[in-house]
């Protein structure tokens, strides 16, 4: 389940959905979200939507349970220049440090937090306060 403790934070106002149940094609992701009744803006990196709506919908529907990835941002101009690959699902061993390419993509795109699941919930953030919040659950 997604950590609902993150709701209401201005630095996490928008979510860029990169993968949902192993679907990583941006146009397919838009279709899935529309079927869920969620408004989103299509972008080359994936559908962008307000984080509160997305997190609540995912929690209610039990969506964020396997092979999903969302990048969270402060602004709606998020995710420009992201590579097409997803970083934090089972294909990557995240460990204590994110892969260099992921860290560079987060910095370049202004990402505050990446949440993903594969085998448990993985996350990456440059913000130590967010890290502590996630550790506490």
N, CA, C and O of each residue as an XYZ file, in Angstrom:
548
protein
N       0.845     -1.193      0.000
C       0.000      0.000      0.000
C       0.878      1.241      0.000
O       1.994      1.239      0.520
N       0.346      2.294     -0.595
C       1.072      3.552     -0.618
C       1.029      4.222      0.742
O       0.026      4.124      1.449
N       2.099      4.897      1.116
C       2.127      5.583      2.409
C       1.284      6.857      2.386
O       1.736      7.884      1.881
N       0.070      6.805      2.924
C      -0.834      7.948      2.902
C      -0.336      9.088      3.778
O      -0.889     10.186      3.727
N       0.697      8.852      4.581
C       1.299      9.892      5.405
C       1.884     11.001      4.516
O       2.170     12.096      5.000
N       2.058     10.721      3.234
C       2.646     11.687      2.313
C       1.634     12.700      1.788
O       2.020     13.693      1.171
N       0.353     12.466      2.023
C      -0.681     13.355      1.496
C      -0.544     14.767      2.050
O      -0.206     14.963      3.217
N      -0.812     15.744      1.194
C      -0.830     17.137      1.617
C       0.502     17.847      1.574
O       0.566     19.035      1.888
N       1.562     17.171      1.201
C       2.877     17.818      1.139
C       3.004     18.576     -0.184
O       2.790     17.988     -1.244
N       3.351     19.878     -0.149
C       3.451     20.644     -1.397
C       4.564     20.153     -2.320
O       4.484     20.337     -3.535
N       5.601     19.530     -1.758
C       6.692     19.036     -2.601
C       6.310     17.730     -3.310
O       7.068     17.223     -4.136
N       5.140     17.197     -2.984
C       4.662     15.955     -3.611
C       3.283     16.166     -4.229
O       2.455     15.256     -4.220
N       3.035     17.348     -4.760
C       1.705     17.713     -5.241
C       1.274     16.959     -6.492
O       0.079     16.767     -6.717
N       2.232     16.530     -7.307
C       1.906     15.885     -8.572
C       2.623     14.544     -8.690
O       3.772     14.393     -8.274
N       1.927     13.593     -9.260
C       2.501     12.273     -9.483
C       2.599     11.974    -10.962
O       1.633     12.152    -11.704
N       3.746     11.527    -11.387
C       3.958     11.087    -12.757
C       4.010      9.566    -12.712
O       4.975      8.978    -12.223
N       2.967      8.945    -13.227
C       2.874      7.493    -13.188
C       3.743      6.904    -14.291
O       3.523      7.167    -15.473
N       4.724      6.112    -13.901
C       5.668      5.527    -14.866
C       5.349      4.079    -15.181
O       5.696      3.583    -16.253
N       4.689      3.393    -14.249
C       4.341      1.992    -14.458
C       3.189      1.641    -13.523
O       3.133      2.106    -12.385
N       2.277      0.817    -14.017
C       1.173      0.328    -13.213
C       0.910     -1.111    -13.627
O       0.563     -1.377    -14.777
N       1.072     -2.028    -12.700
C       0.916     -3.462    -12.993
C       1.716     -3.862    -14.228
O       1.215     -4.577    -15.096
N       2.953     -3.399    -14.301
C       3.902     -3.684    -15.373
C       3.584     -2.996    -16.691
O       4.299     -3.213    -17.669
N       2.545     -2.180    -16.756
C       2.265     -1.384    -17.958
C       3.117     -0.131    -17.867
O       3.000      0.631    -16.908
N       3.976      0.090    -18.862
C       4.814      1.283    -18.806
C       4.677      2.172    -20.039
O       5.395      3.164    -20.163
N       3.766      1.832    -20.951
C       3.504      2.671    -22.109
C       2.630      3.848    -21.673
O       1.537      3.635    -21.148
N       3.094      5.095    -21.882
C       2.341      6.255    -21.396
C       0.885      6.318    -21.877
O       0.002      6.675    -21.096
N       0.618      5.983    -23.132
C      -0.766      6.057    -23.615
C      -1.642      4.975    -22.988
O      -2.818      5.214    -22.714
N      -1.085      3.800    -22.763
C      -1.847      2.749    -22.071
C      -2.131      3.148    -20.628
O      -3.215      2.882    -20.110
N      -1.165      3.782    -19.982
C      -1.362      4.231    -18.605
C      -2.480      5.268    -18.521
O      -3.286      5.239    -17.591
N      -2.530      6.184    -19.491
C      -3.607      7.178    -19.531
C      -4.955      6.476    -19.635
O      -5.898      6.837    -18.930
N      -5.055      5.477    -20.508
C      -6.309      4.730    -20.667
C      -6.719      4.050    -19.363
O      -7.894      4.072    -18.996
N      -5.765      3.451    -18.665
C      -6.059      2.774    -17.399
C      -6.585      3.771    -16.369
O      -7.563      3.494    -15.674
N      -5.942      4.916    -16.276
C      -6.360      5.929    -15.301
C      -7.751      6.463    -15.620
O      -8.556      6.693    -14.718
N      -8.029      6.659    -16.906
C      -9.359      7.131    -17.293
C     -10.425      6.106    -16.931
O     -11.517      6.471    -16.496
N     -10.110      4.811    -17.111
C     -11.064      3.758    -16.717
C     -11.282      3.757    -15.202
O     -12.344      3.357    -14.726
N     -10.283      4.201    -14.453
C     -10.409      4.306    -12.994
C     -11.129      5.584    -12.580
O     -11.394      5.797    -11.397
N     -11.447      6.435    -13.557
C     -12.129      7.684    -13.257
C     -11.212      8.790    -12.783
O     -11.663      9.726    -12.124
N      -9.930      8.702    -13.108
C      -8.955      9.708    -12.685
C      -8.595     10.616    -13.849
O      -8.341     10.150    -14.960
N      -8.575     11.925    -13.582
C      -8.145     12.896    -14.578
C      -6.627     12.953    -14.575
O      -5.996     12.967    -13.518
N      -6.055     12.986    -15.757
C      -4.596     13.084    -15.857
C      -4.237     13.833    -17.119
O      -5.035     13.938    -18.051
N      -3.023     14.351    -17.134
C      -2.485     15.033    -18.305
C      -1.441     14.126    -18.936
O      -0.450     13.785    -18.290
N      -1.647     13.730    -20.188
C      -0.636     12.893    -20.849
C       0.667     13.673    -21.029
O       0.646     14.832    -21.442
N       1.793     13.042    -20.723
C       3.113     13.614    -20.975
C       3.971     12.508    -21.589
O       3.609     11.335    -21.497
N       5.088     12.852    -22.208
C       5.956     11.799    -22.769
C       6.471     10.816    -21.712
O       6.738      9.656    -22.028
N       6.611     11.268    -20.464
C       7.114     10.395    -19.407
C       6.061      9.549    -18.742
O       6.383      8.648    -17.967
N       4.790      9.829    -19.035
C       3.677      9.111    -18.426
C       2.602     10.092    -18.022
O       2.805     11.302    -18.117
N       1.459      9.596    -17.571
C       0.385     10.495    -17.165
C       0.725     11.229    -15.867
O       1.266     10.644    -14.929
N       0.398     12.511    -15.833
C       0.630     13.354    -14.669
C      -0.711     13.670    -14.026
O      -1.651     14.082    -14.706
N      -0.799     13.476    -12.716
C      -2.034     13.773    -12.012
C      -1.742     14.288    -10.616
O      -0.625     14.154    -10.115
N      -2.740     14.873     -9.999
C      -2.548     15.372     -8.645
C      -2.341     14.183     -7.713
O      -3.096     13.212     -7.748
N      -1.320     14.273     -6.892
C      -0.919     13.152     -6.035
C      -1.993     12.723     -5.059
O      -2.197     11.526     -4.860
N      -2.684     13.668     -4.446
C      -3.696     13.286     -3.456
C      -4.765     12.410     -4.084
O      -5.150     11.389     -3.515
N      -5.244     12.805     -5.254
C      -6.272     12.014     -5.932
C      -5.738     10.628     -6.294
O      -6.420      9.620     -6.106
N      -4.519     10.590     -6.811
C      -3.935      9.318     -7.218
C      -3.698      8.399     -6.019
O      -4.044      7.219     -6.065
N      -3.113      8.930     -4.953
C      -2.812      8.102     -3.789
C      -4.085      7.561     -3.147
O      -4.144      6.393     -2.763
N      -5.084      8.399     -3.033
C      -6.351      7.940     -2.446
C      -7.015      6.889     -3.321
O      -7.508      5.881     -2.815
N      -7.030      7.116     -4.633
C      -7.657      6.152     -5.536
C      -6.919      4.825     -5.500
O      -7.539      3.762     -5.475
N      -5.612      4.887     -5.498
C      -4.826      3.645     -5.451
C      -5.048      2.913     -4.142
O      -5.123      1.685     -4.123
N      -5.153      3.646     -3.057
C      -5.391      3.021     -1.760
C      -6.772      2.361     -1.716
O      -6.908      1.235     -1.237
N      -7.781      3.051     -2.207
C      -9.142      2.503     -2.202
C      -9.250      1.253     -3.070
O      -9.925      0.292     -2.701
N      -8.598      1.268     -4.197
C      -8.738      0.172     -5.153
C      -7.666     -0.896     -5.002
O      -7.708     -1.913     -5.695
N      -6.715     -0.687     -4.117
C      -5.648     -1.663     -3.942
C      -4.800     -1.823     -5.190
O      -4.347     -2.922     -5.509
N      -4.588     -0.709     -5.898
C      -3.887     -0.778     -7.178
C      -2.386     -0.913     -7.014
O      -1.761     -1.686     -7.740
N      -1.797     -0.193     -6.095
C      -0.346     -0.100     -6.020
C       0.209     -1.292     -5.247
O       0.646     -1.155     -4.104
N       0.185     -2.467     -5.885
C       0.591     -3.671     -5.172
C       1.694     -4.462     -5.864
O       2.412     -5.193     -5.182
N       1.866     -4.358     -7.164
C       2.955     -5.074     -7.842
C       3.374     -4.360     -9.116
O       2.543     -4.047     -9.968
N       4.658     -4.108     -9.236
C       5.272     -3.591    -10.449
C       4.702     -2.241    -10.868
O       4.310     -2.047    -12.019
N       4.662     -1.321     -9.922
C       4.177      0.028    -10.159
C       5.297      1.012     -9.818
O       6.184      0.717     -9.017
N       5.232      2.189    -10.446
C       6.232      3.218    -10.169
C       5.623      4.584    -10.389
O       5.000      4.835    -11.421
N       5.803      5.476     -9.417
C       5.332      6.857     -9.535
C       6.438      7.798     -9.059
O       7.090      7.557     -8.043
N       6.631      8.869     -9.815
C       7.593      9.911     -9.462
C       6.789     11.111     -8.983
O       5.865     11.546     -9.670
N       7.123     11.650     -7.824
C       6.354     12.729     -7.212
C       7.114     14.052     -7.283
O       8.321     14.114     -7.050
N       6.359     15.119     -7.615
C       6.933     16.429     -7.915
C       6.156     17.546     -7.242
O       5.016     17.368     -6.812
N       6.806     18.709     -7.162
C       6.194     19.924     -6.633
C       5.298     20.587     -7.679
O       4.258     21.139     -7.322
N       5.668     20.549     -8.951
C       4.939     21.314     -9.968
C       4.389     20.424    -11.074
O       4.795     19.275    -11.248
N       3.451     21.002    -11.812
C       2.814     20.276    -12.912
C       3.689     20.242    -14.159
O       3.299     19.636    -15.157
N       4.844     20.866    -14.132
C       5.766     20.810    -15.268
C       6.800     19.720    -15.032
O       7.948     19.835    -15.462
N       6.393     18.683    -14.358
C       7.290     17.634    -13.883
C       7.690     16.655    -14.981
O       6.993     16.477    -15.980
N       8.815     16.045    -14.757
C       9.207     14.876    -15.518
C       9.753     15.110    -16.904
O       9.877     14.162    -17.679
N      10.081     16.334    -17.240
C      10.623     16.571    -18.575
C      12.000     15.937    -18.707
O      12.845     16.075    -17.823
N      12.216     15.245    -19.812
C      13.507     14.651    -20.091
C      13.785     13.329    -19.410
O      14.928     12.873    -19.392
N      12.757     12.701    -18.844
C      12.978     11.397    -18.213
C      13.187     10.322    -19.263
O      12.521     10.336    -20.298
N      14.095      9.396    -19.019
C      14.241      8.263    -19.934
C      13.000      7.367    -19.851
O      12.280      7.415    -18.854
N      12.739      6.559    -20.872
C      11.516      5.760    -20.889
C      11.503      4.600    -19.899
O      10.426      4.132    -19.527
N      12.648      4.130    -19.470
C      12.689      2.944    -18.604
C      12.238      3.261    -17.194
O      12.436      4.372    -16.701
N      11.633      2.280    -16.551
C      11.315      2.387    -15.130
C      12.530      1.900    -14.356
O      13.259      1.020    -14.814
N      12.740      2.474    -13.192
C      13.960      2.203    -12.457
C      13.803      1.318    -11.233
O      14.727      0.575    -10.903
N      12.680      1.368    -10.556
C      12.657      0.838     -9.204
C      11.833     -0.430     -9.020
O      11.624     -0.861     -7.886
N      11.373     -1.020    -10.078
C      10.660     -2.278     -9.931
C      11.682     -3.411     -9.882
O      12.871     -3.148     -9.703
N      11.258     -4.640    -10.033
C      12.154     -5.777     -9.847
C      13.362     -5.810    -10.779
O      14.328     -6.524    -10.510
N      13.319     -5.052    -11.863
C      14.445     -5.069    -12.792
C      15.699     -4.433    -12.201
O      16.804     -4.680    -12.683
N      15.538     -3.612    -11.155
C      16.656     -2.917    -10.552
C      16.808     -3.344     -9.103
O      15.820     -3.514     -8.389
N      18.028     -3.513     -8.682
C      18.330     -3.746     -7.271
C      18.629     -2.369     -6.670
O      19.712     -1.825     -6.884
N      17.692     -1.812     -5.930
C      17.851     -0.443     -5.463
C      18.799     -0.361     -4.279
O      19.715      0.462     -4.289
N      18.608     -1.183     -3.264
C      19.483     -1.147     -2.101
C      19.424      0.183     -1.376
O      18.405      0.872     -1.419
N      20.511      0.549     -0.710
C      20.554      1.796      0.042
C      20.793      3.014     -0.836
O      20.441      4.127     -0.444
N      21.372      2.837     -1.989
C      21.660      3.936     -2.898
C      20.960      3.682     -4.224
O      21.027      2.573     -4.753
N      20.284      4.703     -4.773
C      19.641      4.500     -6.078
C      20.688      4.368     -7.174
O      21.795      4.890     -7.042
N      20.345      3.670     -8.261
C      21.276      3.592     -9.392
C      21.629      4.998     -9.881
O      20.801      5.907     -9.824
N      22.849      5.166    -10.358
C      23.336      6.484    -10.778
C      22.407      7.122    -11.812
O      22.113      8.314    -11.716
N      21.942      6.352    -12.796
C      21.063      6.917    -13.826
C      19.751      7.413    -13.227
O      19.211      8.431    -13.659
N      19.249      6.701    -12.246
C      18.015      7.120    -11.591
C      18.231      8.410    -10.814
O      17.411      9.326    -10.878
N      19.325      8.480    -10.087
C      19.642      9.677     -9.309
C      19.793     10.886    -10.232
O      19.316     11.975     -9.914
N      20.449     10.694    -11.364
C      20.630     11.785    -12.329
C      19.282     12.208    -12.914
O      19.029     13.400    -13.087
N      18.419     11.241    -13.219
C      17.097     11.556    -13.766
C      16.245     12.291    -12.738
O      15.509     13.212    -13.091
N      16.335     11.894    -11.469
C      15.589     12.581    -10.419
C      16.052     14.035    -10.303
O      15.229     14.948    -10.234
N      17.351     14.245    -10.281
C      17.903     15.588    -10.164
C      17.512     16.435    -11.366
O      17.060     17.570    -11.211
N      17.685     15.885    -12.563
C      17.398     16.613    -13.802
C      15.920     17.009    -13.898
O      15.598     18.095    -14.380
N      15.034     16.139    -13.446
C      13.599     16.392    -13.604
C      12.978     17.077    -12.389
O      11.802     17.440    -12.425
N      13.743     17.262    -11.318
C      13.226     17.912    -10.122
C      12.349     17.022     -9.271
O      11.479     17.519     -8.556
N      12.554     15.733     -9.328
C      11.744     14.768     -8.596
C      12.055     14.800     -7.101
O      13.217     14.779     -6.697
N      10.991     14.852     -6.283
C      11.150     14.841     -4.832
C      11.207     13.437     -4.256
O      11.881     13.196     -3.254
N      10.488     12.501     -4.898
C      10.371     11.151     -4.355
C       9.932     10.196     -5.450
O       9.043     10.508     -6.242
N      10.559      9.035     -5.488
C      10.109      7.939     -6.350
C       9.606      6.832     -5.441
O      10.299      6.408     -4.517
N       8.395      6.370     -5.714
C       7.830      5.219     -5.011
C       7.606      4.113     -6.025
O       7.126      4.364     -7.131
N       7.946      2.909     -5.657
C       7.718      1.787     -6.556
C       7.608      0.514     -5.739
O       8.076      0.434     -4.604
N       6.992     -0.454     -6.334
C       6.948     -1.743     -5.673
C       7.306     -2.812     -6.683
O       7.080     -2.662     -7.883
N       7.842     -3.843     -6.195
C       8.196     -5.039     -6.920
C       8.172     -6.107     -5.859
O       7.229     -6.891     -5.756
N       9.215     -6.124     -5.079
C       9.283     -6.987     -3.903
C       9.289     -6.062     -2.697
O      10.352     -5.732     -2.170
N       8.106     -5.641     -2.256
C       8.003     -4.654     -1.196
C       7.994     -3.259     -1.786
O       8.070     -3.094     -3.004
N       7.899     -2.250     -0.926
C       7.879     -0.866     -1.381
C       9.297     -0.328     -1.404
O      10.000     -0.346     -0.394
N       9.707      0.150     -2.567
C      11.003      0.795     -2.733
C      10.770      2.294     -2.839
O       9.712      2.729     -3.293
N      11.734      3.069     -2.431
C      11.631      4.507     -2.598
C      13.031      5.084     -2.744
O      14.027      4.487     -2.335
N      13.064      6.275     -3.347
C      14.296      7.040     -3.443
C      13.916      8.504     -3.283
O      12.952      8.973     -3.888
N      14.677      9.221     -2.470
C      14.439     10.643     -2.254
C      15.742     11.311     -1.819
O      16.548     10.713     -1.107
N      15.940     12.560     -2.255
C      17.093     13.303     -1.750
C      16.777     14.010     -0.430
O      17.651     14.661      0.143
N      15.542     13.890      0.059
C      15.055     14.622      1.224
C      15.094     13.728      2.463
O      14.368     12.735      2.534
N      15.941     14.076      3.442
C      16.089     13.234      4.637
C      14.808     13.211      5.480
O      14.530     12.202      6.129
N      14.030     14.282      5.487
C      12.767     14.307      6.222
C      11.770     13.299      5.617
O      11.099     12.562      6.340
N      11.691     13.287      4.296
C      10.817     12.308      3.636
C      11.275     10.885      3.927
O      10.459      9.994      4.157
N      12.569     10.685      3.914
C      13.108      9.358      4.197
C      12.695      8.882      5.597
O      12.283      7.735      5.769
N      12.806      9.758      6.579
C      12.406      9.396      7.951
C      10.917      9.103      8.033
O      10.500      8.168      8.716
N      10.110      9.907      7.334
C       8.667      9.704      7.316
C       8.319      8.338      6.741
O       7.447      7.642      7.262
N       8.997      7.960      5.674
C       8.750      6.662      5.039
C       9.225      5.504      5.918
O       8.576      4.459      5.965
N      10.325      5.677      6.597
C      10.830      4.625      7.485
C       9.857      4.355      8.630
O       9.670      3.211      9.044
N       9.245      5.418      9.130
C       8.290      5.266     10.237
C       6.963      4.692      9.765
O       6.218      4.100     10.546
N       6.668      4.874      8.459
C       5.424      4.340      7.892
C       4.292      5.191      8.219
O       3.164      4.897      7.825
